[in-house]
Structures are given as C-alpha cells and as structure tokens.
Amino acid sequence: MKPDLFRQIFTPPAIFKDDYNGAVAKLLHAILVTLVSVVLLLLLYHLLTGGSLIEATLLLLLGIIAINVVLLIFTRRGYVFQASIALIFAMWSAMTYQAWVADGVYDLAVVTYI
C-alpha cells in the first residue's frame, strides 16, 4: 500500500455542505479508526502469543479490519449513512459469529450487544 493512499484513507473526512453529515462523518471516522487500531493490536497480541492466521478468530479479526478500512473509504467519499448502517450490521454479524464459534453466551463478545 502506498503511503499516500494510507494517509488519504486515515485522514479525517472533508467538511460536508450539511453540518449534520459532517458531524456524523467525523464521529464515524473516529469510531472506525479506533476499531481498526484496537482490532489490529488484538490481532498482533494473538499472533505474538502463539496464534496462527488459520484460526477462525484471527480470520474474523482480519475481516473486521478489512471491512473497517473499506468503510473508511466510503465515509471519505460521502456515503456516511450507508457506511454507518454497514458498520452496525457488519460488527453485529461478526460478534454473533464470534459468540457462536467460541463460548456462546459466556463469551466476551456478547457484551457488544449492549
């Protein structure tokens, strides 16, 4: 990935004509960058503690990172409402899958439903 593309994806979105969309875009951008950072740190932790990339949990983490980067691109292009709905659906689906594969209702992923 070229450094310019990386910088372009992770810079905050430009100001929109509508103040409401601009505020939502900035908040969505902050959420997505935080999610990418935290999930990347979690992925690195699992890899450093002996995990492999063929485990279902780590593949799910890679998928979450990819989805969030795509949603960052959509947010920068002005699709704020669509990106926010996609974020809610994607993270809900990912956490449901994680709870299903892991310990069910005793898994920590269930906390995300709140």
MIDOSE-1310 file (N, C-alpha, C; in nm, 2 decimals, decimal comma, always signed):
residues 114
mkpd	+0,08/-0,12/+0,00/+0,00/+0,00/+0,00/+0,09/+0,12/+0,00; +0,06/+0,22/-0,09/+0,15/+0,34/-0,10/+0,12/+0,43/+0,02; +0,22/+0,50/+0,07/+0,20/+0,59/+0,19/+0,09/+0,69/+0,16; +0,08/+0,75/+0,04/-0,02/+0,85/+0,01/-0,16/+0,79/+0,03
lfrq	-0,18/+0,67/-0,02/-0,31/+0,61/-0,01/-0,34/+0,58/+0,14; -0,24/+0,53/+0,21/-0,26/+0,51/+0,36/-0,30/+0,64/+0,43; -0,23/+0,75/+0,40/-0,26/+0,88/+0,46/-0,40/+0,93/+0,42; -0,43/+0,90/+0,29/-0,56/+0,95/+0,24/-0,68/+0,88/+0,31
iftp	-0,66/+0,75/+0,33/-0,77/+0,67/+0,40/-0,79/+0,71/+0,54; -0,68/+0,74/+0,62/-0,69/+0,76/+0,76/-0,70/+0,91/+0,80; -0,70/+1,00/+0,71/-0,72/+1,14/+0,74/-0,87/+1,16/+0,76; -0,91/+1,26/+0,85/-1,05/+1,28/+0,87/-1,12/+1,33/+0,74
paif	-1,25/+1,30/+0,73/-1,32/+1,34/+0,61/-1,33/+1,49/+0,59; -1,34/+1,54/+0,47/-1,36/+1,68/+0,44/-1,49/+1,73/+0,50; -1,50/+1,86/+0,51/-1,63/+1,91/+0,56/-1,73/+1,90/+0,45; -1,85/+1,85/+0,49/-1,96/+1,84/+0,40/-2,04/+1,97/+0,40
kddy	-2,12/+1,98/+0,30/-2,21/+2,10/+0,29/-2,31/+2,10/+0,40; -2,36/+1,99/+0,44/-2,45/+1,97/+0,55/-2,37/+1,95/+0,68; -2,40/+2,03/+0,78/-2,33/+2,02/+0,91/-2,36/+1,89/+0,98; -2,48/+1,84/+0,97/-2,51/+1,71/+1,03/-2,43/+1,60/+0,97
ngav	-2,42/+1,59/+0,84/-2,34/+1,48/+0,78/-2,19/+1,50/+0,81; -2,15/+1,62/+0,82/-2,01/+1,65/+0,86/-1,98/+1,60/+1,00; -2,07/+1,62/+1,10/-2,05/+1,58/+1,23/-2,06/+1,43/+1,24; -2,15/+1,37/+1,17/-2,17/+1,22/+1,17/-2,04/+1,16/+1,11
akll	-1,99/+1,22/+1,00/-1,88/+1,17/+0,93/-1,75/+1,17/+1,02; -1,74/+1,28/+1,10/-1,62/+1,29/+1,19/-1,63/+1,18/+1,30; -1,75/+1,17/+1,35/-1,77/+1,07/+1,46/-1,75/+0,93/+1,40; -1,81/+0,90/+1,29/-1,79/+0,77/+1,23/-1,64/+0,74/+1,19
hail	-1,57/+0,84/+1,15/-1,43/+0,83/+1,12/-1,35/+0,79/+1,25; -1,39/+0,86/+1,36/-1,32/+0,83/+1,48/-1,35/+0,69/+1,53; -1,47/+0,65/+1,52/-1,51/+0,51/+1,56/-1,43/+0,41/+1,47; -1,43/+0,43/+1,34/-1,36/+0,33/+1,25/-1,21/+0,33/+1,27
vtlv	-1,15/+0,44/+1,29/-1,00/+0,44/+1,32/-0,97/+0,37/+1,45; -1,06/+0,40/+1,55/-1,04/+0,33/+1,68/-1,06/+0,18/+1,67; -1,16/+0,14/+1,59/-1,18/+0,00/+1,57/-1,06/-0,07/+1,50; -1,01/+0,00/+1,40/-0,90/-0,06/+1,32/-0,78/-0,07/+1,42
svvl	-0,75/+0,03/+1,49/-0,64/+0,03/+1,58/-0,65/-0,08/+1,69; -0,76/-0,09/+1,76/-0,78/-0,18/+1,86/-0,78/-0,32/+1,81; -0,85/-0,35/+1,70/-0,85/-0,49/+1,65/-0,71/-0,52/+1,59; -0,64/-0,43/+1,54/-0,50/-0,46/+1,49/-0,41/-0,49/+1,61
llll	-0,43/-0,42/+1,72/-0,35/-0,45/+1,84/-0,39/-0,59/+1,90; -0,52/-0,62/+1,90/-0,56/-0,75/+1,94/-0,51/-0,86/+1,85; -0,51/-0,84/+1,72/-0,46/-0,94/+1,63/-0,31/-0,96/+1,65; -0,23/-0,85/+1,67/-0,09/-0,87/+1,70/-0,06/-0,94/+1,83
yhll	-0,14/-0,91/+1,93/-0,13/-0,98/+2,06/-0,15/-1,13/+2,04; -0,26/-1,17/+1,97/-0,28/-1,31/+1,94/-0,17/-1,38/+1,86; -0,11/-1,31/+1,77/+0,00/-1,36/+1,69/+0,12/-1,38/+1,77; +0,15/-1,28/+1,86/+0,27/-1,28/+1,94/+0,26/-1,39/+2,05
tggs	+0,14/-1,42/+2,09/+0,13/-1,52/+2,20/+0,11/-1,66/+2,14; +0,14/-1,68/+2,01/+0,14/-1,82/+1,96/+0,02/-1,85/+1,87; -0,07/-1,76/+1,84/-0,18/-1,79/+1,75/-0,13/-1,80/+1,60; -0,21/-1,86/+1,52/-0,18/-1,87/+1,38/-0,29/-1,80/+1,30
liea	-0,26/-1,77/+1,18/-0,36/-1,69/+1,09/-0,47/-1,78/+1,04; -0,47/-1,91/+1,06/-0,57/-2,00/+1,01/-0,68/-2,03/+1,11; -0,67/-1,97/+1,23/-0,78/-1,99/+1,33/-0,89/-1,90/+1,29; -1,01/-1,94/+1,33/-1,13/-1,87/+1,29/-1,14/-1,73/+1,35
tlll	-1,09/-1,72/+1,48/-1,09/-1,59/+1,55/-1,00/-1,49/+1,48; -0,88/-1,53/+1,44/-0,79/-1,44/+1,38/-0,84/-1,40/+1,24; -0,90/-1,50/+1,17/-0,95/-1,46/+1,03/-1,07/-1,36/+1,05; -1,15/-1,38/+1,16/-1,25/-1,28/+1,18/-1,20/-1,14/+1,21
llgi	-1,09/-1,14/+1,29/-1,02/-1,01/+1,31/-0,97/-0,94/+1,19; -0,91/-1,02/+1,10/-0,86/-0,97/+0,97/-0,98/-0,92/+0,89; -1,09/-0,99/+0,89/-1,21/-0,95/+0,82/-1,27/-0,82/+0,87; -1,27/-0,80/+1,01/-1,31/-0,68/+1,07/-1,23/-0,56/+1,03
iain	-1,10/-0,58/+1,02/-1,00/-0,47/+0,98/-1,03/-0,44/+0,83; -1,05/-0,53/+0,75/-1,08/-0,51/+0,61/-1,21/-0,43/+0,59; -1,31/-0,47/+0,66/-1,44/-0,41/+0,65/-1,43/-0,26/+0,70; -1,36/-0,24/+0,81/-1,35/-0,10/+0,86/-1,27/-0,01/+0,77
vvll	-1,17/-0,07/+0,70/-1,09/+0,02/+0,61/-1,18/+0,05/+0,48; -1,26/-0,04/+0,44/-1,35/-0,01/+0,33/-1,45/+0,09/+0,37; -1,50/+0,08/+0,49/-1,60/+0,18/+0,54/-1,54/+0,32/+0,56; -1,41/+0,32/+0,59/-1,34/+0,45/+0,60/-1,33/+0,51/+0,46
iftr	-1,31/+0,43/+0,36/-1,31/+0,49/+0,22/-1,45/+0,54/+0,18; -1,55/+0,46/+0,21/-1,69/+0,50/+0,18/-1,72/+0,63/+0,25; -1,68/+0,65/+0,38/-1,71/+0,77/+0,46/-1,64/+0,89/+0,39; -1,52/+0,87/+0,35/-1,45/+0,98/+0,28/-1,51/+1,02/+0,15
rgyv	-1,58/+0,93/+0,08/-1,64/+0,96/-0,04/-1,78/+1,02/-0,02; -1,83/+1,02/+0,10/-1,96/+1,09/+0,13/-2,07/+1,00/+0,16; -2,05/+0,87/+0,16/-2,16/+0,77/+0,19/-2,17/+0,75/+0,34; -2,20/+0,85/+0,41/-2,20/+0,85/+0,56/-2,31/+0,76/+0,62
fqas	-2,43/+0,78/+0,57/-2,54/+0,70/+0,62/-2,52/+0,55/+0,59; -2,49/+0,52/+0,47/-2,47/+0,38/+0,42/-2,35/+0,32/+0,50; -2,24/+0,39/+0,52/-2,13/+0,33/+0,60/-2,17/+0,31/+0,74; -2,25/+0,39/+0,80/-2,29/+0,37/+0,94/-2,38/+0,25/+0,95
iali	-2,47/+0,23/+0,86/-2,56/+0,11/+0,87/-2,48/-0,01/+0,84; -2,38/-0,01/+0,75/-2,30/-0,12/+0,72/-2,21/-0,16/+0,84; -2,16/-0,05/+0,91/-2,08/-0,08/+1,03/-2,16/-0,15/+1,13; -2,28/-0,11/+1,16/-2,36/-0,17/+1,26/-2,39/-0,32/+1,22
famw	-2,43/-0,34/+1,10/-2,46/-0,47/+1,05/-2,34/-0,56/+1,05; -2,23/-0,51/+1,01/-2,11/-0,60/+1,00/-2,05/-0,63/+1,14; -2,05/-0,54/+1,23/-2,00/-0,57/+1,36/-2,10/-0,66/+1,44; -2,23/-0,64/+1,42/-2,32/-0,73/+1,48/-2,31/-0,87/+1,43
samt	-2,29/-0,88/+1,30/-2,27/-1,02/+1,24/-2,14/-1,08/+1,29; -2,03/-1,00/+1,30/-1,90/-1,05/+1,34/-1,91/-1,10/+1,48; -1,97/-1,02/+1,57/-1,98/-1,06/+1,71/-2,07/-1,18/+1,73; -2,18/-1,19/+1,65/-2,26/-1,31/+1,66/-2,19/-1,43/+1,62
yqaw	-2,11/-1,42/+1,51/-2,03/-1,54/+1,47/-1,92/-1,57/+1,58; -1,86/-1,47/+1,63/-1,76/-1,49/+1,74/-1,82/-1,56/+1,86; -1,94/-1,52/+1,90/-2,00/-1,58/+2,02/-2,04/-1,72/+1,98; -2,08/-1,75/+1,86/-2,13/-1,88/+1,82/-2,01/-1,98/+1,81
vadg	-1,90/-1,93/+1,76/-1,78/-2,02/+1,75/-1,71/-2,04/+1,88; -1,72/-1,94/+1,97/-1,64/-1,95/+2,10/-1,73/-2,02/+2,21; -1,76/-1,94/+2,31/-1,82/-2,00/+2,43/-1,97/-1,97/+2,44; -2,03/-1,92/+2,33/-2,18/-1,90/+2,34/-2,21/-1,77/+2,42
vydl	-2,31/-1,79/+2,51/-2,35/-1,67/+2,59/-2,24/-1,64/+2,70; -2,14/-1,72/+2,72/-2,04/-1,70/+2,82/-1,92/-1,63/+2,76; -1,92/-1,60/+2,63/-1,81/-1,54/+2,56/-1,82/-1,39/+2,58; -1,70/-1,32/+2,58/-1,69/-1,18/+2,60/-1,76/-1,10/+2,49
avvt	-1,77/-1,16/+2,37/-1,83/-1,09/+2,25/-1,97/-1,06/+2,27; -2,04/-1,12/+2,36/-2,18/-1,10/+2,39/-2,20/-0,95/+2,45; -2,10/-0,90/+2,52/-2,10/-0,77/+2,57/-2,13/-0,66/+2,47; -2,08/-0,69/+2,34/-2,10/-0,59/+2,24/-2,25/-0,57/+2,20
yi	-2,33/-0,66/+2,23/-2,48/-0,64/+2,20/-2,54/-0,53/+2,28; -2,48/-0,49/+2,40/-2,53/-0,39/+2,48/-2,51/-0,26/+2,41
